[in-house]
Amino acid sequence: MSETTEYIATGRRKTAVARVRMAAGTGKITVNGRPFEVYFPTEAYRGAVIQPLQVTDTASKFDIRVNVAGGGPAGQAVATRHGIARALLVVDAAMRPSLKAEGLLTRDSRMRERKKYGQPGARKRFQYSKR
């Protein structure tokens, strides 16, 4: 039994969390057990997912397995992109400048603000009534 080295990283965006496992291979990407072309049906989401691989010219060097949960399709796609970029850093730290220049290592920290007590939403107030 041959042991293949797996590189593991986590990507996040809003409430989506992507756990990425990367191993040497032919460029096959599976998301939650399905091909990524099936899981991310639109071209924009697919483009986001493979962006780190295109920037570093490693598209056909790794097989990638992703488990992603939470959020919607856009958040999951960007979380997957973040995870792949971080996994590439584990593979080779020399890729850092090119990934950083594209902004792929920055976690998009925009989250939904929590609802406050005594209010119907995060910022919205109940209607004022004088009488």
ABEGO torsion letter per residue (X at the ends): XBBBBBBBBBBBBEABBBBBBBBBBAGBBBBGGBBAAAABABAAAAAAAAAAAAAAGAAAABBBBBBBBEEBAAAAAAAAAAAAAAAAAAABAAAAAAAAAAGAABBBABBBBBBBBGBABAABBBBBBAX
